[in-house]
Amino acid sequence: MLLSNLHIDELLENMNILEIVIKNLKKLAMYMQIIR
């Protein structure tokens, strides 16, 4: 089973986006705790 480079790049890009989303969710969670 061979993966094209394009597919791998796409996968890495999606993982980076996911990482950014998770970081932002953590920041949001901290912010919500401060409000309370």
C-alpha positions in Angstrom: 0.0 0.0 0.0 1.7 3.2 -1.2 0.8 6.7 0.0 1.4 9.6 -2.3 3.4 12.5 -1.0 0.4 14.8 -1.5 -1.7 12.5 0.8 1.0 12.6 3.5 1.3 16.4 3.3 -2.5 16.7 3.5 -2.5 14.5 6.6 0.3 16.5 8.3 -1.5 19.7 7.5 -4.7 18.4 9.1 -2.8 17.3 12.2 -1.3 20.8 12.5 -4.8 22.3 12.2 -6.1 19.9 14.9 -3.1 20.8 17.2 -4.0 24.5 16.8 -7.7 23.9 17.5 -6.8 21.8 20.7 -4.5 24.6 21.9 -7.2 27.2 21.4 -9.7 25.0 23.2 -7.4 24.7 26.2 -7.0 28.5 26.2 -10.7 28.9 26.1 -11.2 26.4 28.9 -8.7 28.4 31.1 -10.5 31.7 30.2 -13.8 30.2 31.2 -12.4 29.1 34.6 -11.1 32.7 35.2 -14.6 34.1 34.5 -16.1 31.9 37.1 
